[in-house]
């Protein structure tokens, strides 16, 4: 039986380790390149030749990520927090409509992208375009484009799979990572492909009436409701996510930065969250009673996320 407490919190770390990690994490990074300037003639020469590239980058717009046009938006100021949304969703539907932009903007500079295949970004129909390496590469390329050396990272659902990949293989770019709506099947992979196959078929169905699985039917209904959805691109994305993205447990076992996982008690979409949490050293796991996969839309979700960010 779930606890009747406001939040069921499961701590799987030692406090001493948590404190050590917290104080070891870099407190923040500059968002623009600062030229090194000498004095006298050297100073005048530096002023004449330095080019503040990052300051010319608009706060929202598009950039080229290895040939794919990616749309991004930023909100607020301060230490950067990169946001990676869920499957079918986009910046507006995942982060703005959930109220998370309003909640997080006071404590972080939010940097959000429309993942390839979603929102205003390009929508390739080739499944090969959606490999874990390429989707994670879009995040790193956005950080480079904005002049962000290091950031906090927050991924939801599909975005938690991308963020899990970054945590395993590129964590030197991040101070901390938040995963939500996640599980072992999404991050570590699974031999059971039936749900993934159903998702691909749901996106390719001529009409939603042909989709019988209630979970994937909900995703298809959402895709139909969101403007500019490209069902073929979403099917290609779902197919590639099914075929790749498995992260080796040994790579997660080496994680040495703070990680928070927040899941709904009744989330049965992406596998067992306990199994994923057990694979990450020092993880903090928060289970929200009664919530499902749409946990980011639950008003109780903001509290543990803000508490975690305030400690970093």
Secondary structure, 3 states (H helix, E strand, C coil): CCCCCCCEEEECCCHHHHHHHHHHCCCCCCCCCCCCCCCCHHHHHHHHHCCCCHHHCCCCEEEEECCEEEEEEEECCCCEEEEECCCCCCHHHHHHCCCHHHHHCCCCEEEEECCCCCCCCCCCCCHHHHCHHHHHHHHHHHHHHCCCCCEEEEEECHHHHHHHHHHHHCHHHEEEEEEECCCHHHHCCCCCCHHHHHHHHHHHCCCHHHCCCHHHHHHHHHHHHCCCCCHHHHHHHHHHHHHCCCCCHHHHCCCCCEEEEEEECCCCCCCCHHHHHHCCCCCEEEEECCCCCCHHHCCCHHHHHHHHHHHC
